[in-house]
Amino acid sequence: MIGLDALVTWHKGLALPIEFGWFVGPRAREFGQGDNVGLVTPTTSPGSDLEDIGDWFGFQVRLTGREYQNAALYESAMTVDTALRYLGLPATLWGTWIRAIIRAGGPPDVVQDDEHDRISFVGNYLAHELI
């Protein structure tokens, strides 16, 4: 099974246009004035393959920052998206053998996060792990 702490640590190692504090979601810590937060949250998934030869693990990546950082937030989200989808797979990652990673839907999309001019780019992914 994918270790969430290992998945968050992997995200911390990415070179992004904005520096993010990375955490396991879904609950974000309290924001400070200039905080940029990356959350990795487990989500529902399709479950096991036929005959239990593999399992799909769902997770969401949410990058949150100030609205004036829209372009850099978008670039960061697309960098994360590209890094996840074009890993050299299959490989052992995050504590397990990963066969493939796909999007669960389209590319990361923007949502208004709160009334304090923060926005988030959210992407959903499925990782196929062999069990």
Helices and strands as residue ranges (DSSP letters): H 4-12, E 21-24, E 37-43, G 50-52, E 54-66, G 67-69, H 70-85, E 91-93, E 96-103, E 109-112, E 118-130
